[in-house]
Amino acid sequence: MSNKLTHIDETGNASMVDVSEKQKSTRSAVASGKVQFPTDVFKTLTKQDFLGHKGSIIQTAVIAGIQAVKKTAELIPLCHQLNLSKVQIDIKPGENSLHIVCKVRCTERTGVEMEALTGVSIAALTIYDMCKVLSHDIKISEIQLEQKSGGKNDFNR
């Protein structure tokens, strides 16, 4: 990996990376994160099959995460707009928590790490929004890139 920041030009200003000379290739990324609940809140959610007054907590978070992936270039100023091939978000219960995994794929000149991380982040925030009526002691944590492939450097955590 280079030790030079690619989004800063030689004068120190923000700059979008020029990917026009890169070859298109299949790019993929997987990100994950966790939403941790107080024990009593998680028991309540489990008993209600993760259904709240606003509907299915998990399915709403999945849809929000997918929408966020598609809007990443609008949210993060120097990200390229990409034609996505696949977005998949899985949310599974754990110990007093919901574990979120977002997988993104495209055939482009740049990767989809930011899209996968954005999907996890917005899915987690949606879960928080839908559950905050039960407690504000909900923690969003461990948002991280798990894997990326298809560019100059592959990565596996």
C-alpha positions in Angstrom: 0.0 0.0 0.0 1.1 3.5 -0.7 1.8 6.0 2.1 0.4 8.9 0.0 -3.2 10.0 0.5 -4.9 9.7 -2.9 -7.7 12.2 -2.3 -5.3 15.1 -1.6 -3.5 16.8 -4.5 0.0 18.2 -4.4 -1.2 21.5 -3.0 -3.1 19.9 -0.2 -6.6 20.3 -1.6 -9.3 17.7 -1.8 -9.3 15.9 -5.2 -11.3 13.2 -6.7 -9.1 10.3 -8.0 -8.9 10.0 -11.8 -9.8 6.4 -12.6 -10.2 6.9 -16.3 -7.0 5.0 -17.1 -7.9 2.0 -14.9 -9.3 -1.1 -16.4 -12.8 -2.2 -15.4 -12.8 -5.3 -13.3 -15.2 -7.1 -11.0 -14.9 -5.4 -7.6 -16.4 -6.7 -4.3 -16.4 -5.6 -0.7 -17.9 -7.0 2.5 -18.4 -4.8 5.6 -19.9 -5.6 9.0 -21.1 -4.0 12.2 -23.0 -4.5 15.3 -25.9 -2.9 17.2 -25.8 -3.8 20.9 -28.9 -3.6 23.1 -29.5 -3.6 26.9 -30.5 -7.2 27.8 -34.1 -6.3 28.7 -34.6 -4.4 25.4 -33.2 -7.3 23.3 -35.6 -9.7 25.1 -38.5 -7.4 24.3 -37.4 -7.2 20.6 -37.0 -11.0 20.4 -40.4 -11.6 21.9 -41.9 -9.2 19.3 -40.0 -11.0 16.5 -38.2 -7.6 15.8 -41.5 -6.0 14.9 -42.0 -2.4 16.1 -44.7 0.2 15.7 -43.0 1.3 12.5 -42.9 -2.3 11.0 -40.2 -4.9 10.7 -37.1 -3.5 12.2 -34.8 -5.9 10.3 -36.4 -5.5 6.9 -36.6 -1.8 7.2 -32.9 -1.7 8.1 -32.1 -3.9 5.1 -34.0 -1.6 2.7 -32.4 1.5 4.2 -28.9 0.0 3.9 -29.5 -0.9 0.2 -30.7 2.6 -0.5 -27.7 4.1 1.3 -25.3 1.9 -0.8 -26.8 3.3 -3.9 -26.4 6.9 -2.6 -22.8 6.6 -1.3 -21.4 9.0 -4.0 -23.9 11.6 -2.8 -23.0 11.2 0.8 -19.2 11.0 0.6 -17.9 13.9 -1.5 -15.0 12.2 -3.3 -16.5 8.8 -4.0 -17.2 7.9 -7.6 -20.7 7.1 -8.7 -20.8 3.4 -9.6 -23.1 1.1 -11.5 -23.7 -1.6 -8.8 -24.2 -5.2 -9.8 -25.3 -6.6 -6.4 -26.1 -5.4 -2.9 -26.9 -7.8 -0.1 -27.5 -7.0 3.5 -27.9 -9.7 6.1 -28.9 -8.9 9.7 -28.8 -11.7 12.3 -29.5 -11.8 16.0 -26.5 -12.4 18.3 -26.0 -12.1 22.1 -28.1 -9.0 22.9 -27.2 -7.7 19.5 -27.9 -7.6 15.8 -25.0 -8.3 13.5 -25.0 -6.6 10.1 -23.1 -7.7 7.0 -23.2 -5.8 3.7 -21.9 -7.3 0.5 -21.5 -5.1 -2.6 -20.3 -6.0 -6.1 -19.8 -4.1 -9.4 -17.7 -4.1 -12.5 -16.0 -0.8 -12.5 -12.7 1.1 -12.3 -12.8 1.6 -8.6 -13.8 -0.4 -5.6 -16.9 -0.6 -3.4 -15.5 -0.5 0.1 -17.2 2.8 0.9 -20.5 1.5 -0.4 -20.3 -1.6 1.9 -19.4 0.5 4.9 -22.2 3.0 4.2 -24.7 0.2 3.9 -23.8 -1.2 7.3 -23.7 2.3 8.9 -27.2 3.3 7.7 -28.7 -0.1 8.5 -27.4 0.3 12.0 -28.7 3.8 12.3 -32.1 2.7 11.1 -32.2 0.0 13.8 -31.3 2.6 16.4 -34.0 4.9 15.1 -36.7 2.2 15.2 -35.6 1.0 18.7 -34.8 4.2 20.5 -38.3 4.4 22.0 -37.3 1.4 24.1 -33.9 2.8 25.2 -31.2 5.3 24.2 -28.6 2.9 25.6 -28.1 1.2 22.2 -24.6 1.0 20.9 -23.5 0.9 17.3 -20.0 -0.6 17.0 -17.4 -2.6 15.2 -18.2 -1.2 11.7 -15.3 -2.4 9.6 -14.2 -3.6 6.2 -14.0 -7.4 6.3 -12.9 -8.1 2.7 -12.3 -6.4 -0.6 -11.2 -7.7 -4.0 -10.8 -6.7 -7.6 -8.5 -3.8 -7.4 -4.7 -3.3 -7.0 -4.8 -4.6 -3.4 -7.1 -7.3 -2.1 -7.9 -7.4 1.6 -9.1 -10.0 4.0 -9.5 -9.3 7.7 
